[in-house]
């Protein structure tokens, strides 16, 4: 819930404007060990579907979800 994570992800081709992602609830894997990457350390993985590039769709949750809820 109240913990912010830095997540580095290759989604720029599909989501070139970072502001369109702010405040959006997406499904992510948060129990991964931090991984050093070219632009910093990533502390999670955003789940998405599609073939990649601009054909990429972030998985999101139904209304009523709150930050930090576990996927079951």
mmCIF file of the N, C-alpha and C atoms, coordinates in Angstrom:
data_MODEL
# 
_entry.id   MODEL 
# 
loop_
_atom_site.group_PDB 
_atom_site.id 
_atom_site.type_symbol 
_atom_site.label_atom_id 
_atom_site.label_alt_id 
_atom_site.label_comp_id 
_atom_site.label_asym_id 
_atom_site.label_entity_id 
_atom_site.label_seq_id 
_atom_site.pdbx_PDB_ins_code 
_atom_site.Cartn_x 
_atom_site.Cartn_y 
_atom_site.Cartn_z 
_atom_site.occupancy 
_atom_site.B_iso_or_equiv 
_atom_site.pdbx_formal_charge 
_atom_site.auth_seq_id 
_atom_site.auth_comp_id 
_atom_site.auth_asym_id 
_atom_site.auth_atom_id 
_atom_site.pdbx_PDB_model_num 
ATOM 1   N N  . UNK A 1 1  ? 0.711   -1.204  0.000   1.00 0.00 ? 1  UNK A N  1 
ATOM 2   C CA . UNK A 1 1  ? 0.000   0.000   0.000   1.00 0.00 ? 1  UNK A CA 1 
ATOM 3   C C  . UNK A 1 1  ? 0.755   1.279   0.000   1.00 0.00 ? 1  UNK A C  1 
ATOM 4   N N  . UNK A 1 2  ? 1.559   1.565   1.015   1.00 0.00 ? 2  UNK A N  1 
ATOM 5   C CA . UNK A 1 2  ? 2.151   2.900   1.120   1.00 0.00 ? 2  UNK A CA 1 
ATOM 6   C C  . UNK A 1 2  ? 3.603   2.952   0.675   1.00 0.00 ? 2  UNK A C  1 
ATOM 7   N N  . UNK A 1 3  ? 4.107   1.878   0.096   1.00 0.00 ? 3  UNK A N  1 
ATOM 8   C CA . UNK A 1 3  ? 5.504   1.828   -0.336  1.00 0.00 ? 3  UNK A CA 1 
ATOM 9   C C  . UNK A 1 3  ? 5.585   2.095   -1.833  1.00 0.00 ? 3  UNK A C  1 
ATOM 10  N N  . UNK A 1 4  ? 6.405   3.074   -2.227  1.00 0.00 ? 4  UNK A N  1 
ATOM 11  C CA . UNK A 1 4  ? 6.616   3.338   -3.647  1.00 0.00 ? 4  UNK A CA 1 
ATOM 12  C C  . UNK A 1 4  ? 7.822   2.555   -4.121  1.00 0.00 ? 4  UNK A C  1 
ATOM 13  N N  . UNK A 1 5  ? 7.747   2.050   -5.346  1.00 0.00 ? 5  UNK A N  1 
ATOM 14  C CA . UNK A 1 5  ? 8.840   1.291   -5.941  1.00 0.00 ? 5  UNK A CA 1 
ATOM 15  C C  . UNK A 1 5  ? 9.247   1.933   -7.261  1.00 0.00 ? 5  UNK A C  1 
ATOM 16  N N  . UNK A 1 6  ? 10.506  1.831   -7.557  1.00 0.00 ? 6  UNK A N  1 
ATOM 17  C CA . UNK A 1 6  ? 11.012  2.257   -8.858  1.00 0.00 ? 6  UNK A CA 1 
ATOM 18  C C  . UNK A 1 6  ? 11.007  1.023   -9.749  1.00 0.00 ? 6  UNK A C  1 
ATOM 19  N N  . UNK A 1 7  ? 10.270  1.106   -10.848 1.00 0.00 ? 7  UNK A N  1 
ATOM 20  C CA . UNK A 1 7  ? 10.193  -0.011  -11.784 1.00 0.00 ? 7  UNK A CA 1 
ATOM 21  C C  . UNK A 1 7  ? 10.640  0.484   -13.148 1.00 0.00 ? 7  UNK A C  1 
ATOM 22  N N  . UNK A 1 8  ? 11.648  -0.151  -13.686 1.00 0.00 ? 8  UNK A N  1 
ATOM 23  C CA . UNK A 1 8  ? 12.156  0.185   -15.015 1.00 0.00 ? 8  UNK A CA 1 
ATOM 24  C C  . UNK A 1 8  ? 11.605  -0.864  -15.972 1.00 0.00 ? 8  UNK A C  1 
ATOM 25  N N  . UNK A 1 9  ? 10.906  -0.398  -17.007 1.00 0.00 ? 9  UNK A N  1 
ATOM 26  C CA . UNK A 1 9  ? 10.219  -1.320  -17.905 1.00 0.00 ? 9  UNK A CA 1 
ATOM 27  C C  . UNK A 1 9  ? 10.319  -0.821  -19.340 1.00 0.00 ? 9  UNK A C  1 
ATOM 28  N N  . UNK A 1 10 ? 10.360  -1.732  -20.294 1.00 0.00 ? 10 UNK A N  1 
ATOM 29  C CA . UNK A 1 10 ? 10.465  -1.374  -21.708 1.00 0.00 ? 10 UNK A CA 1 
ATOM 30  C C  . UNK A 1 10 ? 9.107   -1.152  -22.350 1.00 0.00 ? 10 UNK A C  1 
ATOM 31  N N  . UNK A 1 11 ? 8.361   -0.156  -21.868 1.00 0.00 ? 11 UNK A N  1 
ATOM 32  C CA . UNK A 1 11 ? 7.011   0.081   -22.382 1.00 0.00 ? 11 UNK A CA 1 
ATOM 33  C C  . UNK A 1 11 ? 6.880   1.414   -23.122 1.00 0.00 ? 11 UNK A C  1 
ATOM 34  N N  . UNK A 1 12 ? 7.984   2.078   -23.387 1.00 0.00 ? 12 UNK A N  1 
ATOM 35  C CA . UNK A 1 12 ? 7.943   3.425   -23.971 1.00 0.00 ? 12 UNK A CA 1 
ATOM 36  C C  . UNK A 1 12 ? 7.259   3.465   -25.336 1.00 0.00 ? 12 UNK A C  1 
ATOM 37  N N  . UNK A 1 13 ? 7.416   2.423   -26.157 1.00 0.00 ? 13 UNK A N  1 
ATOM 38  C CA . UNK A 1 13 ? 6.797   2.423   -27.484 1.00 0.00 ? 13 UNK A CA 1 
ATOM 39  C C  . UNK A 1 13 ? 5.270   2.461   -27.389 1.00 0.00 ? 13 UNK A C  1 
ATOM 40  N N  . UNK A 1 14 ? 4.715   1.841   -26.362 1.00 0.00 ? 14 UNK A N  1 
ATOM 41  C CA . UNK A 1 14 ? 3.264   1.812   -26.195 1.00 0.00 ? 14 UNK A CA 1 
ATOM 42  C C  . UNK A 1 14 ? 2.752   2.949   -25.313 1.00 0.00 ? 14 UNK A C  1 
ATOM 43  N N  . UNK A 1 15 ? 3.589   3.429   -24.413 1.00 0.00 ? 15 UNK A N  1 
ATOM 44  C CA . UNK A 1 15 ? 3.198   4.471   -23.453 1.00 0.00 ? 15 UNK A CA 1 
ATOM 45  C C  . UNK A 1 15 ? 4.292   5.533   -23.420 1.00 0.00 ? 15 UNK A C  1 
ATOM 46  N N  . UNK A 1 16 ? 4.348   6.371   -24.453 1.00 0.00 ? 16 UNK A N  1 
ATOM 47  C CA . UNK A 1 16 ? 5.431   7.350   -24.568 1.00 0.00 ? 16 UNK A CA 1 
ATOM 48  C C  . UNK A 1 16 ? 5.261   8.534   -23.617 1.00 0.00 ? 16 UNK A C  1 
ATOM 49  N N  . UNK A 1 17 ? 4.060   8.762   -23.111 1.00 0.00 ? 17 UNK A N  1 
ATOM 50  C CA . UNK A 1 17 ? 3.797   9.871   -22.202 1.00 0.00 ? 17 UNK A CA 1 
ATOM 51  C C  . UNK A 1 17 ? 3.660   9.333   -20.775 1.00 0.00 ? 17 UNK A C  1 
ATOM 52  N N  . UNK A 1 18 ? 4.673   9.511   -19.923 1.00 0.00 ? 18 UNK A N  1 
ATOM 53  C CA . UNK A 1 18 ? 4.622   8.968   -18.558 1.00 0.00 ? 18 UNK A CA 1 
ATOM 54  C C  . UNK A 1 18 ? 3.427   9.463   -17.744 1.00 0.00 ? 18 UNK A C  1 
ATOM 55  N N  . UNK A 1 19 ? 2.920   10.657  -18.048 1.00 0.00 ? 19 UNK A N  1 
ATOM 56  C CA . UNK A 1 19 ? 1.798   11.206  -17.288 1.00 0.00 ? 19 UNK A CA 1 
ATOM 57  C C  . UNK A 1 19 ? 0.539   10.355  -17.443 1.00 0.00 ? 19 UNK A C  1 
ATOM 58  N N  . UNK A 1 20 ? 0.388   9.643   -18.565 1.00 0.00 ? 20 UNK A N  1 
ATOM 59  C CA . UNK A 1 20 ? -0.815  8.825   -18.732 1.00 0.00 ? 20 UNK A CA 1 
ATOM 60  C C  . UNK A 1 20 ? -0.800  7.589   -17.826 1.00 0.00 ? 20 UNK A C  1 
ATOM 61  N N  . UNK A 1 21 ? 0.334   7.308   -17.201 1.00 0.00 ? 21 UNK A N  1 
ATOM 62  C CA . UNK A 1 21 ? 0.434   6.172   -16.285 1.00 0.00 ? 21 UNK A CA 1 
ATOM 63  C C  . UNK A 1 21 ? 0.287   6.581   -14.821 1.00 0.00 ? 21 UNK A C  1 
ATOM 64  N N  . UNK A 1 22 ? 0.441   7.859   -14.524 1.00 0.00 ? 22 UNK A N  1 
ATOM 65  C CA . UNK A 1 22 ? 0.378   8.333   -13.140 1.00 0.00 ? 22 UNK A CA 1 
ATOM 66  C C  . UNK A 1 22 ? -1.005  8.095   -12.548 1.00 0.00 ? 22 UNK A C  1 
ATOM 67  N N  . UNK A 1 23 ? -1.030  7.535   -11.352 1.00 0.00 ? 23 UNK A N  1 
ATOM 68  C CA . UNK A 1 23 ? -2.277  7.281   -10.659 1.00 0.00 ? 23 UNK A CA 1 
ATOM 69  C C  . UNK A 1 23 ? -3.036  6.059   -11.141 1.00 0.00 ? 23 UNK A C  1 
ATOM 70  N N  . UNK A 1 24 ? -2.491  5.363   -12.099 1.00 0.00 ? 24 UNK A N  1 
ATOM 71  C CA . UNK A 1 24 ? -3.156  4.182   -12.654 1.00 0.00 ? 24 UNK A CA 1 
ATOM 72  C C  . UNK A 1 24 ? -2.776  2.942   -11.845 1.00 0.00 ? 24 UNK A C  1 
ATOM 73  N N  . UNK A 1 25 ? -3.754  2.110   -11.530 1.00 0.00 ? 25 UNK A N  1 
ATOM 74  C CA . UNK A 1 25 ? -3.487  0.849   -10.846 1.00 0.00 ? 25 UNK A CA 1 
ATOM 75  C C  . UNK A 1 25 ? -3.175  -0.213  -11.888 1.00 0.00 ? 25 UNK A C  1 
ATOM 76  N N  . UNK A 1 26 ? -1.980  -0.780  -11.816 1.00 0.00 ? 26 UNK A N  1 
ATOM 77  C CA . UNK A 1 26 ? -1.592  -1.872  -12.708 1.00 0.00 ? 26 UNK A CA 1 
ATOM 78  C C  . UNK A 1 26 ? -1.179  -3.060  -11.856 1.00 0.00 ? 26 UNK A C  1 
ATOM 79  N N  . UNK A 1 27 ? -1.161  -4.217  -12.471 1.00 0.00 ? 27 UNK A N  1 
ATOM 80  C CA . UNK A 1 27 ? -0.756  -5.423  -11.759 1.00 0.00 ? 27 UNK A CA 1 
ATOM 81  C C  . UNK A 1 27 ? 0.739   -5.601  -11.953 1.00 0.00 ? 27 UNK A C  1 
ATOM 82  N N  . UNK A 1 28 ? 1.446   -5.808  -10.841 1.00 0.00 ? 28 UNK A N  1 
ATOM 83  C CA . UNK A 1 28 ? 2.892   -5.970  -10.928 1.00 0.00 ? 28 UNK A CA 1 
ATOM 84  C C  . UNK A 1 28 ? 3.377   -7.043  -9.966  1.00 0.00 ? 28 UNK A C  1 
ATOM 85  N N  . UNK A 1 29 ? 4.527   -7.584  -10.290 1.00 0.00 ? 29 UNK A N  1 
ATOM 86  C CA . UNK A 1 29 ? 5.209   -8.520  -9.404  1.00 0.00 ? 29 UNK A CA 1 
ATOM 87  C C  . UNK A 1 29 ? 6.131   -7.674  -8.539  1.00 0.00 ? 29 UNK A C  1 
ATOM 88  N N  . UNK A 1 30 ? 5.911   -7.704  -7.225  1.00 0.00 ? 30 UNK A N  1 
ATOM 89  C CA . UNK A 1 30 ? 6.660   -6.833  -6.325  1.00 0.00 ? 30 UNK A CA 1 
ATOM 90  C C  . UNK A 1 30 ? 7.617   -7.591  -5.416  1.00 0.00 ? 30 UNK A C  1 
ATOM 91  N N  . UNK A 1 31 ? 7.578   -8.914  -5.444  1.00 0.00 ? 31 UNK A N  1 
ATOM 92  C CA . UNK A 1 31 ? 8.443   -9.672  -4.531  1.00 0.00 ? 31 UNK A CA 1 
ATOM 93  C C  . UNK A 1 31 ? 9.703   -10.187 -5.223  1.00 0.00 ? 31 UNK A C  1 
ATOM 94  N N  . UNK A 1 32 ? 10.162  -9.460  -6.218  1.00 0.00 ? 32 UNK A N  1 
ATOM 95  C CA . UNK A 1 32 ? 11.417  -9.801  -6.894  1.00 0.00 ? 32 UNK A CA 1 
ATOM 96  C C  . UNK A 1 32 ? 12.576  -9.079  -6.214  1.00 0.00 ? 32 UNK A C  1 
ATOM 97  N N  . UNK A 1 33 ? 13.737  -9.674  -6.285  1.00 0.00 ? 33 UNK A N  1 
ATOM 98  C CA . UNK A 1 33 ? 14.933  -8.993  -5.784  1.00 0.00 ? 33 UNK A CA 1 
ATOM 99  C C  . UNK A 1 33 ? 15.217  -7.792  -6.685  1.00 0.00 ? 33 UNK A C  1 
ATOM 100 N N  . UNK A 1 34 ? 15.667  -6.663  -6.129  1.00 0.00 ? 34 UNK A N  1 
ATOM 101 C CA . UNK A 1 34 ? 16.028  -5.513  -6.960  1.00 0.00 ? 34 UNK A CA 1 
ATOM 102 C C  . UNK A 1 34 ? 17.061  -5.917  -8.011  1.00 0.00 ? 34 UNK A C  1 
ATOM 103 N N  . UNK A 1 35 ? 16.913  -5.354  -9.213  1.00 0.00 ? 35 UNK A N  1 
ATOM 104 C CA . UNK A 1 35 ? 17.806  -5.704  -10.317 1.00 0.00 ? 35 UNK A CA 1 
ATOM 105 C C  . UNK A 1 35 ? 18.429  -4.435  -10.889 1.00 0.00 ? 35 UNK A C  1 
ATOM 106 N N  . UNK A 1 36 ? 19.758  -4.414  -10.925 1.00 0.00 ? 36 UNK A N  1 
ATOM 107 C CA . UNK A 1 36 ? 20.458  -3.269  -11.505 1.00 0.00 ? 36 UNK A CA 1 
ATOM 108 C C  . UNK A 1 36 ? 20.312  -3.322  -13.019 1.00 0.00 ? 36 UNK A C  1 
ATOM 109 N N  . UNK A 1 37 ? 19.900  -2.181  -13.577 1.00 0.00 ? 37 UNK A N  1 
ATOM 110 C CA . UNK A 1 37 ? 19.710  -2.070  -15.016 1.00 0.00 ? 37 UNK A CA 1 
ATOM 111 C C  . UNK A 1 37 ? 20.466  -0.840  -15.505 1.00 0.00 ? 37 UNK A C  1 
ATOM 112 N N  . UNK A 1 38 ? 20.441  -0.626  -16.802 1.00 0.00 ? 38 UNK A N  1 
ATOM 113 C CA . UNK A 1 38 ? 21.195  0.469   -17.415 1.00 0.00 ? 38 UNK A CA 1 
ATOM 114 C C  . UNK A 1 38 ? 20.846  1.840   -16.816 1.00 0.00 ? 38 UNK A C  1 
ATOM 115 N N  . UNK A 1 39 ? 19.566  2.078   -16.520 1.00 0.00 ? 39 UNK A N  1 
ATOM 116 C CA . UNK A 1 39 ? 19.130  3.399   -16.069 1.00 0.00 ? 39 UNK A CA 1 
ATOM 117 C C  . UNK A 1 39 ? 18.842  3.474   -14.575 1.00 0.00 ? 39 UNK A C  1 
ATOM 118 N N  . UNK A 1 40 ? 19.191  2.437   -13.810 1.00 0.00 ? 40 UNK A N  1 
ATOM 119 C CA . UNK A 1 40 ? 18.935  2.441   -12.376 1.00 0.00 ? 40 UNK A CA 1 
ATOM 120 C C  . UNK A 1 40 ? 18.600  1.054   -11.884 1.00 0.00 ? 40 UNK A C  1 
ATOM 121 N N  . UNK A 1 41 ? 17.976  0.979   -10.738 1.00 0.00 ? 41 UNK A N  1 
ATOM 122 C CA . UNK A 1 41 ? 17.599  -0.299  -10.144 1.00 0.00 ? 41 UNK A CA 1 
ATOM 123 C C  . UNK A 1 41 ? 16.088  -0.464  -10.222 1.00 0.00 ? 41 UNK A C  1 
ATOM 124 N N  . UNK A 1 42 ? 15.650  -1.593  -10.761 1.00 0.00 ? 42 UNK A N  1 
ATOM 125 C CA . UNK A 1 42 ? 14.227  -1.893  -10.863 1.00 0.00 ? 42 UNK A CA 1 
ATOM 126 C C  . UNK A 1 42 ? 13.814  -2.773  -9.689  1.00 0.00 ? 42 UNK A C  1 
ATOM 127 N N  . UNK A 1 43 ? 12.694  -2.413  -9.063  1.00 0.00 ? 43 UNK A N  1 
ATOM 128 C CA . UNK A 1 43 ? 12.223  -3.121  -7.877  1.00 0.00 ? 43 UNK A CA 1 
ATOM 129 C C  . UNK A 1 43 ? 10.918  -3.876  -8.126  1.00 0.00 ? 43 UNK A C  1 
ATOM 130 N N  . UNK A 1 44 ? 10.634  -4.215  -9.360  1.00 0.00 ? 44 UNK A N  1 
ATOM 131 C CA . UNK A 1 44 ? 9.410   -4.948  -9.667  1.00 0.00 ? 44 UNK A CA 1 
ATOM 132 C C  . UNK A 1 44 ? 9.265   -5.144  -11.159 1.00 0.00 ? 44 UNK A C  1 
ATOM 133 N N  . UNK A 1 45 ? 8.170   -5.797  -11.549 1.00 0.00 ? 45 UNK A N  1 
ATOM 134 C CA . UNK A 1 45 ? 7.899   -6.057  -12.957 1.00 0.00 ? 45 UNK A CA 1 
ATOM 135 C C  . UNK A 1 45 ? 6.409   -5.820  -13.217 1.00 0.00 ? 45 UNK A C  1 
ATOM 136 N N  . UNK A 1 46 ? 6.118   -4.944  -14.166 1.00 0.00 ? 46 UNK A N  1 
ATOM 137 C CA . UNK A 1 46 ? 4.741   -4.659  -14.552 1.00 0.00 ? 46 UNK A CA 1 
ATOM 138 C C  . UNK A 1 46 ? 4.278   -5.767  -15.492 1.00 0.00 ? 46 UNK A C  1 
ATOM 139 N N  . UNK A 1 47 ? 3.082   -6.308  -15.246 1.00 0.00 ? 47 UNK A N  1 
ATOM 140 C CA . UNK A 1 47 ? 2.552   -7.358  -16.102 1.00 0.00 ? 47 UNK A CA 1 
ATOM 141 C C  . UNK A 1 47 ? 1.787   -6.742  -17.266 1.00 0.00 ? 47 UNK A C  1 
ATOM 142 N N  . UNK A 1 48 ? 2.008   -7.293  -18.455 1.00 0.00 ? 48 UNK A N  1 
ATOM 143 C CA . UNK A 1 48 ? 1.358   -6.782  -19.656 1.00 0.00 ? 48 UNK A CA 1 
ATOM 144 C C  . UNK A 1 48 ? 1.084   -7.932  -20.615 1.00 0.00 ? 48 UNK A C  1 
ATOM 145 N N  . UNK A 1 49 ? 0.299   -7.638  -21.646 1.00 0.00 ? 49 UNK A N  1 
ATOM 146 C CA . UNK A 1 49 ? -0.007  -8.608  -22.688 1.00 0.00 ? 49 UNK A CA 1 
ATOM 147 C C  . UNK A 1 49 ? 0.236   -7.947  -24.037 1.00 0.00 ? 49 UNK A C  1 
ATOM 148 N N  . UNK A 1 50 ? 0.490   -8.743  -25.056 1.00 0.00 ? 50 UNK A N  1 
ATOM 149 C CA . UNK A 1 50 ? 0.708   -8.233  -26.401 1.00 0.00 ? 50 UNK A CA 1 
ATOM 150 C C  . UNK A 1 50 ? 1.999   -8.766  -26.969 1.00 0.00 ? 50 UNK A C  1 
ATOM 151 N N  . UNK A 1 51 ? 2.275   -8.378  -28.204 1.00 0.00 ? 51 UNK A N  1 
ATOM 152 C CA . UNK A 1 51 ? 3.472   -8.877  -28.879 1.00 0.00 ? 51 UNK A CA 1 
ATOM 153 C C  . UNK A 1 51 ? 4.699   -8.017  -28.616 1.00 0.00 ? 51 UNK A C  1 
ATOM 154 N N  . UNK A 1 52 ? 4.508   -6.857  -28.005 1.00 0.00 ? 52 UNK A N  1 
ATOM 155 C CA . UNK A 1 52 ? 5.628   -5.969  -27.702 1.00 0.00 ? 52 UNK A CA 1 
ATOM 156 C C  . UNK A 1 52 ? 5.592   -4.722  -28.553 1.00 0.00 ? 52 UNK A C  1 
ATOM 157 N N  . UNK A 1 53 ? 6.565   -3.855  -28.344 1.00 0.00 ? 53 UNK A N  1 
ATOM 158 C CA . UNK A 1 53 ? 6.592   -2.591  -29.071 1.00 0.00 ? 53 UNK A CA 1 
ATOM 159 C C  . UNK A 1 53 ? 5.365   -1.763  -28.744 1.00 0.00 ? 53 UNK A C  1 
ATOM 160 N N  . UNK A 1 54 ? 4.705   -1.225  -29.786 1.00 0.00 ? 54 UNK A N  1 
ATOM 161 C CA . UNK A 1 54 ? 3.504   -0.421  -29.544 1.00 0.00 ? 54 UNK A CA 1 
ATOM 162 C C  . UNK A 1 54 ? 2.280   -1.296  -29.287 1.00 0.00 ? 54 UNK A C  1 
ATOM 163 N N  . UNK A 1 55 ? 2.394   -2.616  -29.536 1.00 0.00 ? 55 UNK A N  1 
ATOM 164 C CA . UNK A 1 55 ? 1.308   -3.565  -29.268 1.00 0.00 ? 55 UNK A CA 1 
ATOM 165 C C  . UNK A 1 55 ? 1.507   -4.158  -27.879 1.00 0.00 ? 55 UNK A C  1 
ATOM 166 N N  . UNK A 1 56 ? 1.268   -3.332  -26.871 1.00 0.00 ? 56 UNK A N  1 
ATOM 167 C CA . UNK A 1 56 ? 1.493   -3.734  -25.487 1.00 0.00 ? 56 UNK A CA 1 
ATOM 168 C C  . UNK A 1 56 ? 0.370   -3.161  -24.633 1.00 0.00 ? 56 UNK A C  1 
ATOM 169 N N  . UNK A 1 57 ? -0.205  -3.987  -23.786 1.00 0.00 ? 57 UNK A N  1 
ATOM 170 C CA . UNK A 1 57 ? -1.343  -3.574  -22.975 1.00 0.00 ? 57 UNK A CA 1 
ATOM 171 C C  . UNK A 1 57 ? -1.079  -3.944  -21.524 1.00 0.00 ? 57 UNK A C  1 
ATOM 172 N N  . UNK A 1 58 ? -1.045  -2.943  -20.648 1.00 0.00 ? 58 UNK A N  1 
ATOM 173 C CA . UNK A 1 58 ? -0.806  -3.187  -19.231 1.00 0.00 ? 58 UNK A CA 1 
ATOM 174 C C  . UNK A 1 58 ? -2.025  -3.854  -18.614 1.00 0.00 ? 58 UNK A C  1 
ATOM 175 N N  . UNK A 1 59 ? -1.793  -4.819  -17.737 1.00 0.00 ? 59 UNK A N  1 
ATOM 176 C CA . UNK A 1 59 ? -2.894  -5.466  -17.031 1.00 0.00 ? 59 UNK A CA 1 
ATOM 177 C C  . UNK A 1 59 ? -3.318  -4.566  -15.884 1.00 0.00 ? 59 UNK A C  1 
ATOM 178 N N  . UNK A 1 60 ? -4.601  -4.334  -15.780 1.00 0.00 ? 60 UNK A N  1 
ATOM 179 C CA . UNK A 1 60 ? -5.107  -3.476  -14.712 1.00 0.00 ? 60 UNK A CA 1 
ATOM 180 C C  . UNK A 1 60 ? -6.206  -4.209  -13.955 1.00 0.00 ? 60 UNK A C  1 
ATOM 181 N N  . UNK A 1 61 ? -6.584  -3.661  -12.836 1.00 0.00 ? 61 UNK A N  1 
ATOM 182 C CA . UNK A 1 61 ? -7.556  -4.301  -11.951 1.00 0.00 ? 61 UNK A CA 1 
ATOM 183 C C  . UNK A 1 61 ? -8.916  -3.618  -12.042 1.00 0.00 ? 61 UNK A C  1 
ATOM 184 N N  . UNK A 1 62 ? -9.940  -4.320  -11.594 1.00 0.00 ? 62 UNK A N  1 
ATOM 185 C CA . UNK A 1 62 ? -11.291 -3.758  -11.539 1.00 0.00 ? 62 UNK A CA 1 
ATOM 186 C C  . UNK A 1 62 ? -11.359 -2.625  -10.520 1.00 0.00 ? 62 UNK A C  1 
ATOM 187 N N  . UNK A 1 63 ? -12.417 -1.835  -10.608 1.00 0.00 ? 63 UNK A N  1 
ATOM 188 C CA . UNK A 1 63 ? -12.619 -0.777  -9.616  1.00 0.00 ? 63 UNK A CA 1 
ATOM 189 C C  . UNK A 1 63 ? -12.813 -1.416  -8.246  1.00 0.00 ? 63 UNK A C  1 
ATOM 190 N N  . UNK A 1 64 ? -12.425 -0.718  -7.223  1.00 0.00 ? 64 UNK A N  1 
ATOM 191 C CA . UNK A 1 64 ? -12.510 -1.234  -5.863  1.00 0.00 ? 64 UNK A CA 1 
ATOM 192 C C  . UNK A 1 64 ? -11.186 -1.738  -5.328  1.00 0.00 ? 64 UNK A C  1 
ATOM 193 N N  . UNK A 1 65 ? -10.228 -1.946  -6.210  1.00 0.00 ? 65 UNK A N  1 
ATOM 194 C CA . UNK A 1 65 ? -8.913  -2.407  -5.776  1.00 0.00 ? 65 UNK A CA 1 
ATOM 195 C C  . UNK A 1 65 ? -8.196  -1.263  -5.056  1.00 0.00 ? 65 UNK A C  1 
ATOM 196 N N  . UNK A 1 66 ? -7.371  -1.605  -4.089  1.00 0.00 ? 66 UNK A N  1 
ATOM 197 C CA . UNK A 1 66 ? -6.564  -0.599  -3.410  1.00 0.00 ? 66 UNK A CA 1 
ATOM 198 C C  . UNK A 1 66 ? -5.093  -0.964  -3.560  1.00 0.00 ? 66 UNK A C  1 
ATOM 199 N N  . UNK A 1 67 ? -4.238  0.033   -3.454  1.00 0.00 ? 67 UNK A N  1 
ATOM 200 C CA . UNK A 1 67 ? -2.797  -0.186  -3.597  1.00 0.00 ? 67 UNK A CA 1 
ATOM 201 C C  . UNK A 1 67 ? -2.321  -1.213  -2.584  1.00 0.00 ? 67 UNK A C  1 
ATOM 202 N N  . UNK A 1 68 ? -1.516  -2.144  -3.047  1.00 0.00 ? 68 UNK A N  1 
ATOM 203 C CA . UNK A 1 68 ? -0.924  -3.140  -2.165  1.00 0.00 ? 68 UNK A CA 1 
ATOM 204 C C  . UNK A 1 68 ? -1.695  -4.440  -2.048  1.00 0.00 ? 68 UNK A C  1 
ATOM 205 N N  . UNK A 1 69 ? -2.879  -4.501  -2.656  1.00 0.00 ? 69 UNK A N  1 
ATOM 206 C CA . UNK A 1 69 ? -3.633  -5.762  -2.596  1.00 0.00 ? 69 UNK A CA 1 
ATOM 207 C C  . UNK A 1 69 ? -2.845  -6.861  -3.292  1.00 0.00 ? 69 UNK A C  1 
ATOM 208 N N  . UNK A 1 70 ? -2.918  -8.064  -2.745  1.00 0.00 ? 70 UNK A N  1 
ATOM 209 C CA . UNK A 1 70 ? -2.211  -9.194  -3.333  1.00 0.00 ? 70 UNK A CA 1 
ATOM 210 C C  . UNK A 1 70 ? -3.047  -9.838  -4.429  1.00 0.00 ? 70 UNK A C  1 
ATOM 211 N N  . UNK A 1 71 ? -2.362  -10.324 -5.452  1.00 0.00 ? 71 UNK A N  1 
ATOM 212 C CA . UNK A 1 71 ? -3.007  -11.100 -6.510  1.00 0.00 ? 71 UNK A CA 1 
ATOM 213 C C  . UNK A 1 71 ? -3.167  -12.514 -5.987  1.00 0.00 ? 71 UNK A C  1 
ATOM 214 N N  . UNK A 1 72 ? -4.335  -13.076 -6.136  1.00 0.00 ? 72 UNK A N  1 
ATOM 215 C CA . UNK A 1 72 ? -4.592  -14.439 -5.640  1.00 0.00 ? 72 UNK A CA 1 
ATOM 216 C C  . UNK A 1 72 ? -5.086  -15.321 -6.752  1.00 0.00 ? 72 UNK A C  1 
# 
